[in-house]
Amino acid sequence: MKPSLQLKFSQQLTMTPQLQQAIKLLQLSTLDLQQEIQEALDSNPLLEIEDGSDSDIVEKNNLDHDDSAETSSVSSDSLEAGDALEKNDLPDELPIDSTWDEYYSASSAPAPMSSTNDDEQVFQGETTENIQDHLLWQMRLTPFSETDRAIATAIIDSIDESGYLTVTVDDILQSVNDEDMEEPIEEDEVECVLKRIQLFDPIGSGSRTPQECLLVQLRQFAPDTPWLEEAKMLLQEYSDLLGSKDYRTLMRKTRLKEDQLREAMRLLQTLNPRPGSALITKEPEYVIPDVSVAKKNGRWIVELNPDSLPKLSVNQQYAAMSRRARNSSDSQFIRSHMQEAKWFIKSLESRNETLLKVANCIVQQQLGFFEHGPEMMKPMVLNDVAEMVDMHESTISRVTTQKYMHTPRGIFELKYFFSSHVATESGGECSSTAIRALIKKLVAAEKPSKPLSDSKIAQLLADQGIKVARRTIAKYRESLSIPPSNQRKSLI
């Protein structure tokens, strides 16, 4: 093959590191962005947190004489360093290095981004008691033989977080019986120990079914408790009808009147079908709003949350070094970090500007929600906002994901304000979020003894000019975690 040279024209998209960083910061949540800022502060000595609030200035003016003396000594060292820089001479050891730890922790420490009291601190590795620990503690305080203690330990180890036994009695027997034992453990011994554990706190722990759990709790009531026998009868003989809420059949078979059945049901509702739930502890999820919306002088004003992120700036002393020294390796290090710091700050500013612009657009489009509630939400998709703010749809998707808005009606993710549209009889459009709010409102106002079916809800919405299929109502209802009408029926 003969070698030859060819000219070829082509186009390709190249993402600069600055653009990649801007996109990365744009899609981060506030908590993730705080961590990203912390890493940038740790890796780049030219980045620092601005400290120019009025309260800080007042505190500095009220410092005692000793603190002022220390500050003046540091300032004098800085002046000496400045004199050296005038001669374009970078010293091997900068005076600021000797006081960096003190200065960093005093004025530009990025750690206290959120104000929390010492009592509210969550310590890493902190352990909480679960239901097994609670039951084992009671077992140690209860007189058991060695055999019964082994059975009790095996039972407690097989109880889940809701308080139910997850294995059979045969499984317990296989785990505690040993071939070398002279007399193997019998099934009735396991049942006896299990009944003792079921009386531990919380009562009903170790039950195998909800029916058994509730019966154990009922047996602890005083014998003269009103409607106790009726409640036991309902659990022992008619638990299936209770689960299906077939109250008419219940009244016919038990020969109880409606008010009598209601009283027995009221007693059953005082029981706990998940005894272990009281010991379940979940880590709280914290949400830091990125923007806040408030009505001032008749207008809705959108503002960035000033407490969510610190304001960064470039360390001016290092900036002076980069301007004066140009030839040493130290100056190359400072200039490269100077450029990185400027890019990072610019990316943060761009993120805030984009976020504020999109939030303002959302508020303008959803004024009905802010004035009257979710029933007045308008249909809106990402492309609608993208066209209004002259940005790409993918940018709107990034800036609305894991970003939160604080409003007088609560804190909402920006994605909440976007929804599909449903046609109305008048030819207009209604937001699916508004339809969900209407369904929730109708269900909240229904009679417990006669809940609304999906068909009835669809009919009520049609009367308001919103034509929605029954299957769509069922889908929206399930998304709201609202059970069907037969499960919502109640006598109480």
NORMO-V60694 format. One record per residue. N is the residue number from 0. RES is the residue in three letters. PHI is phi in degrees with one decimal (999 if undefined). OMEGA is omega in whole degrees, -180 to 180 (* if undefined). Layout:
BEGIN
n/res/phi/omega
N/RES/PHI/OMEGA
N/RES/PHI/OMEGA
END
This chain:
BEGIN
n/res/phi/omega
0/MET/999/-177
1/LYS/-87.1/179
2/PRO/-67.3/-180
3/SER/-152.7/177
4/LEU/-109.1/179
5/GLN/-134.2/172
6/LEU/-99.9/-178
7/LYS/-136.3/179
8/PHE/-99.3/178
9/SER/-150.6/178
10/GLN/-119.8/175
11/GLN/-147.2/-179
12/LEU/-92.1/179
13/THR/-117.2/179
14/MET/-95.4/178
15/THR/-71.7/177
16/PRO/-57.5/179
17/GLN/-65.4/179
18/LEU/-67.2/178
19/GLN/-61.1/179
20/GLN/-66.0/180
21/ALA/-63.3/179
22/ILE/-66.3/180
23/LYS/-63.1/-180
24/LEU/-67.3/-177
25/LEU/-64.9/-175
26/GLN/-93.4/180
27/LEU/-79.0/172
28/SER/-73.6/-178
29/THR/-62.1/-180
30/LEU/-65.5/178
31/ASP/-66.8/180
32/LEU/-67.9/176
33/GLN/-60.1/178
34/GLN/-66.9/179
35/GLU/-64.2/178
36/ILE/-64.7/179
37/GLN/-61.0/179
38/GLU/-64.9/178
39/ALA/-65.5/178
40/LEU/-65.2/-180
41/ASP/-71.4/-174
42/SER/-92.9/-176
43/ASN/-121.7/-179
44/PRO/-68.6/-180
45/LEU/-83.1/177
46/LEU/-88.6/176
47/GLU/-148.8/178
48/ILE/-87.3/179
49/GLU/-65.7/-178
50/ASP/-132.6/-176
51/GLY/-127.4/-180
52/SER/-71.8/-179
53/ASP/-63.2/-178
54/SER/-65.2/179
55/ASP/-67.0/180
56/ILE/-65.2/178
57/VAL/-62.4/180
58/GLU/-63.6/180
59/LYS/-66.2/179
60/ASN/-69.4/-178
61/ASN/-95.6/179
62/LEU/-67.5/179
63/ASP/-76.5/-173
64/HIS/-66.0/-178
65/ASP/-65.7/179
66/ASP/-64.1/179
67/SER/-65.1/179
68/ALA/-63.4/179
69/GLU/-64.7/-180
70/THR/-63.0/-179
71/SER/-67.6/179
72/SER/-68.2/177
73/VAL/-65.6/-180
74/SER/-63.5/180
75/SER/-65.2/176
76/ASP/-63.7/180
77/SER/-64.9/179
78/LEU/-65.2/178
79/GLU/-62.9/178
80/ALA/-65.0/179
81/GLY/-64.4/177
82/ASP/-62.7/179
83/ALA/-67.0/-180
84/LEU/-69.3/178
85/GLU/-59.7/-179
86/LYS/-93.2/-178
87/ASN/55.1/-178
88/ASP/-122.3/178
89/LEU/-90.0/178
90/PRO/-70.4/179
91/ASP/-66.1/-180
92/GLU/-120.5/-179
93/LEU/-77.5/178
94/PRO/-58.8/-177
95/ILE/-68.1/-179
96/ASP/-63.6/-177
97/SER/-69.6/-179
98/THR/-116.0/-175
99/TRP/-63.2/-177
100/ASP/-60.6/-178
101/GLU/-68.4/-179
102/TYR/-67.1/-177
103/TYR/-64.2/-178
104/SER/-75.6/-174
105/ALA/-84.3/-170
106/SER/-118.9/-175
107/SER/-128.7/177
108/ALA/-72.0/-177
109/PRO/-82.2/-174
110/ALA/-63.5/-174
111/PRO/-79.1/179
112/MET/-79.4/178
113/SER/-129.2/-177
114/SER/-87.2/177
115/THR/-130.5/177
116/ASN/-72.8/179
117/ASP/-61.1/-178
118/ASP/-69.6/-176
119/GLU/-98.9/-178
120/GLN/-68.2/175
121/VAL/-105.4/-176
122/PHE/-88.9/178
123/GLN/-66.5/179
124/GLY/80.9/-180
125/GLU/-67.2/-178
126/THR/-105.4/177
127/THR/-123.6/-178
128/GLU/-75.8/174
129/ASN/-104.2/-174
130/ILE/-67.8/177
131/GLN/-63.7/178
132/ASP/-60.6/-178
133/HIS/-65.8/180
134/LEU/-72.9/178
135/LEU/-64.8/177
136/TRP/-62.0/178
137/GLN/-70.2/179
138/MET/-63.7/-180
139/ARG/-67.1/179
140/LEU/-87.3/-177
141/THR/-104.4/179
142/PRO/-68.2/177
143/PHE/-128.7/168
144/SER/-73.5/-179
145/GLU/-60.5/180
146/THR/-65.4/180
147/ASP/-64.6/179
148/ARG/-66.6/177
149/ALA/-65.8/178
150/ILE/-64.7/-179
151/ALA/-61.6/179
152/THR/-63.5/179
153/ALA/-64.4/179
154/ILE/-66.7/-177
155/ILE/-63.2/179
156/ASP/-65.3/-177
157/SER/-102.1/179
158/ILE/-95.8/-179
159/ASP/-83.3/-174
160/GLU/-68.0/177
161/SER/-82.1/178
162/GLY/103.3/-177
163/TYR/-100.6/176
164/LEU/-76.4/-173
165/THR/-98.3/180
166/VAL/-125.9/179
167/THR/-89.9/177
168/VAL/-63.3/178
169/ASP/-62.6/177
170/ASP/-64.1/177
171/ILE/-63.0/179
172/LEU/-61.1/-179
173/GLN/-65.3/-178
174/SER/-77.4/-176
175/VAL/-101.2/180
176/ASN/-76.5/-180
177/ASP/-122.8/-180
178/GLU/-62.2/-178
179/ASP/-81.1/-178
180/MET/-71.7/180
181/GLU/-69.0/179
182/GLU/-121.5/180
183/PRO/-65.8/-180
184/ILE/-73.2/-179
185/GLU/-93.7/-178
186/GLU/-64.4/-178
187/ASP/-66.9/176
188/GLU/-68.1/178
189/VAL/-64.7/179
190/GLU/-62.3/-180
191/CYS/-64.8/179
192/VAL/-66.3/180
193/LEU/-61.5/179
194/LYS/-64.0/178
195/ARG/-70.1/180
196/ILE/-67.7/180
197/GLN/-64.7/177
198/LEU/-93.7/174
199/PHE/-68.2/175
200/ASP/-85.7/-1
201/PRO/-78.2/-175
202/ILE/-62.2/-178
203/GLY/103.4/179
204/SER/-64.2/-179
205/GLY/91.5/177
206/SER/-71.6/-177
207/ARG/-97.1/180
208/THR/-139.2/175
209/PRO/-58.9/179
210/GLN/-61.5/179
211/GLU/-63.9/-179
212/CYS/-61.4/-178
213/LEU/-70.9/178
214/LEU/-66.2/177
215/VAL/-60.0/180
216/GLN/-69.9/180
217/LEU/-65.1/-178
218/ARG/-68.1/179
219/GLN/-87.8/178
220/PHE/-74.1/175
221/ALA/-64.2/-177
222/PRO/-58.8/-178
223/ASP/-91.2/178
224/THR/-64.2/-180
225/PRO/-59.8/175
226/TRP/66.7/-180
227/LEU/-67.4/-178
228/GLU/-65.3/178
229/GLU/-65.2/179
230/ALA/-65.5/177
231/LYS/-63.1/180
232/MET/-62.1/180
233/LEU/-62.0/-179
234/LEU/-71.5/-174
235/GLN/-75.6/-171
236/GLU/-112.0/-172
237/TYR/-132.6/-179
238/SER/-64.9/179
239/ASP/-65.4/178
240/LEU/-68.1/176
241/LEU/-64.0/-179
242/GLY/-65.2/180
243/SER/-85.7/180
244/LYS/56.3/177
245/ASP/-88.8/-173
246/TYR/-70.1/-179
247/ARG/-65.1/178
248/THR/-66.9/178
249/LEU/-60.2/-179
250/MET/-65.5/180
251/ARG/-70.9/-176
252/LYS/-79.4/-179
253/THR/-89.5/-178
254/ARG/60.8/176
255/LEU/-95.5/174
256/LYS/-77.9/-175
257/GLU/-61.6/-180
258/ASP/-68.5/177
259/GLN/-69.0/178
260/LEU/-62.7/179
261/ARG/-62.6/180
262/GLU/-66.6/178
263/ALA/-65.2/178
264/MET/-66.0/179
265/ARG/-63.6/177
266/LEU/-67.3/179
267/LEU/-64.1/-178
268/GLN/-72.3/176
269/THR/-80.5/-178
270/LEU/-85.8/-179
271/ASN/-115.0/-179
272/PRO/-73.3/177
273/ARG/-127.3/-174
274/PRO/-62.2/-179
275/GLY/-79.5/-176
276/SER/-64.1/-179
277/ALA/-67.3/-178
278/LEU/-103.1/178
279/ILE/-84.9/179
280/THR/-114.6/179
281/LYS/-114.0/177
282/GLU/-65.7/179
283/PRO/-68.3/178
284/GLU/-99.7/-178
285/TYR/-101.6/178
286/VAL/-123.7/177
287/ILE/-104.6/-179
288/PRO/-65.9/178
289/ASP/-84.6/180
290/VAL/-134.6/177
291/SER/-128.0/-179
292/VAL/-124.9/179
293/ALA/-145.2/179
294/LYS/-93.8/-179
295/LYS/-129.2/179
296/ASN/55.6/177
297/GLY/81.1/-179
298/ARG/-124.0/177
299/TRP/-87.7/-176
300/ILE/-109.7/178
301/VAL/-106.0/180
302/GLU/-135.4/173
303/LEU/-70.9/178
304/ASN/-75.7/-176
305/PRO/-70.2/-177
306/ASP/-90.2/-176
307/SER/-77.5/-177
308/LEU/-137.4/176
309/PRO/-76.9/177
310/LYS/-94.5/-175
311/LEU/-99.1/176
312/SER/-151.0/179
313/VAL/-93.1/177
314/ASN/-61.7/-173
315/GLN/-68.5/-180
316/GLN/-67.7/177
317/TYR/-68.9/178
318/ALA/-62.2/177
319/ALA/-64.0/178
320/MET/-63.2/-178
321/SER/-67.0/-180
322/ARG/-78.3/-172
323/ARG/-95.0/-177
324/ALA/-105.2/-173
325/ARG/-127.5/-169
326/ASN/-111.6/-175
327/SER/-81.2/177
328/SER/-66.1/178
329/ASP/-63.0/-179
330/SER/-68.3/176
331/GLN/-63.0/178
332/PHE/-61.8/-178
333/ILE/-67.0/-178
334/ARG/-66.2/180
335/SER/-66.2/178
336/HIS/-72.1/175
337/MET/-63.0/180
338/GLN/-65.5/178
339/GLU/-62.4/180
340/ALA/-63.7/179
341/LYS/-64.2/179
342/TRP/-63.4/-178
343/PHE/-64.6/179
344/ILE/-64.5/179
345/LYS/-65.5/178
346/SER/-64.5/177
347/LEU/-64.1/179
348/GLU/-63.3/178
349/SER/-64.3/178
350/ARG/-61.4/-179
351/ASN/-64.7/179
352/GLU/-63.7/179
353/THR/-64.0/-180
354/LEU/-61.7/-180
355/LEU/-66.9/180
356/LYS/-64.8/-180
357/VAL/-67.5/180
358/ALA/-62.8/177
359/ASN/-61.6/180
360/CYS/-65.0/179
361/ILE/-62.2/-179
362/VAL/-64.0/179
363/GLN/-62.7/-177
364/GLN/-79.5/-175
365/GLN/-113.6/179
366/LEU/-60.4/179
367/GLY/-61.3/178
368/PHE/-64.5/-177
369/PHE/-69.0/-179
370/GLU/-85.2/-169
371/HIS/-124.6/179
372/GLY/116.5/-175
373/PRO/-64.8/178
374/GLU/-64.7/-179
375/MET/-102.5/179
376/MET/-66.2/179
377/LYS/-95.6/174
378/PRO/-67.2/-178
379/MET/-156.5/178
380/VAL/-118.1/-176
381/LEU/-59.6/-177
382/ASN/-64.6/178
383/ASP/-62.0/179
384/VAL/-69.5/-180
385/ALA/-59.2/179
386/GLU/-70.2/-177
387/MET/-71.6/-179
388/VAL/-100.4/178
389/ASP/59.0/176
390/MET/-133.5/178
391/HIS/-75.9/-179
392/GLU/-60.9/179
393/SER/-65.3/177
394/THR/-66.4/178
395/ILE/-63.9/179
396/SER/-63.0/-180
397/ARG/-66.8/-173
398/VAL/-77.7/179
399/THR/-104.0/179
400/THR/-89.5/180
401/GLN/59.6/173
402/LYS/-115.1/-171
403/TYR/-124.3/-179
404/MET/-120.0/177
405/HIS/-91.8/-178
406/THR/-125.8/175
407/PRO/-61.2/180
408/ARG/-98.0/179
409/GLY/127.8/179
410/ILE/-102.4/-178
411/PHE/-129.4/170
412/GLU/-71.0/-178
413/LEU/-60.1/178
414/LYS/-63.2/-178
415/TYR/-60.6/-174
416/PHE/-82.0/178
417/PHE/-103.9/-180
418/SER/-157.2/177
419/SER/-76.6/-177
420/HIS/-112.0/176
421/VAL/-125.3/-177
422/ALA/-70.8/176
423/THR/-108.8/-178
424/GLU/-65.8/-179
425/SER/-79.9/-179
426/GLY/94.3/179
427/GLY/-89.0/-179
428/GLU/-132.0/178
429/CYS/-128.7/-179
430/SER/-74.5/176
431/SER/-64.8/176
432/THR/-65.8/178
433/ALA/-65.6/179
434/ILE/-66.3/177
435/ARG/-60.6/179
436/ALA/-64.5/178
437/LEU/-67.2/178
438/ILE/-62.1/179
439/LYS/-61.6/180
440/LYS/-67.8/179
441/LEU/-66.3/-180
442/VAL/-66.7/-180
443/ALA/-66.2/-177
444/ALA/-96.2/-177
445/GLU/-74.7/176
446/LYS/-79.9/-180
447/PRO/-59.5/-179
448/SER/-79.1/-179
449/LYS/-143.7/-177
450/PRO/-69.4/-178
451/LEU/-79.8/174
452/SER/-81.0/179
453/ASP/-62.6/179
454/SER/-65.0/179
455/LYS/-67.3/177
456/ILE/-63.1/178
457/ALA/-61.3/179
458/GLN/-67.2/179
459/LEU/-65.2/177
460/LEU/-69.4/178
461/ALA/-64.1/177
462/ASP/-64.3/178
463/GLN/-91.9/178
464/GLY/90.3/-180
465/ILE/-110.2/-177
466/LYS/-93.4/-178
467/VAL/-131.0/179
468/ALA/-69.8/-179
469/ARG/-61.6/179
470/ARG/-65.1/177
471/THR/-67.3/176
472/ILE/-60.5/180
473/ALA/-62.6/180
474/LYS/-66.4/179
475/TYR/-65.4/180
476/ARG/-63.1/179
477/GLU/-65.8/178
478/SER/-66.3/177
479/LEU/-90.4/-179
480/SER/60.1/176
481/ILE/-97.8/-179
482/PRO/-68.8/178
483/PRO/-65.5/-172
484/SER/-63.6/-179
485/ASN/-67.9/177
486/GLN/-90.9/178
487/ARG/-89.1/-177
488/LYS/-67.3/-178
489/SER/-152.9/176
490/LEU/-86.2/-174
491/ILE/-103.4/*
END
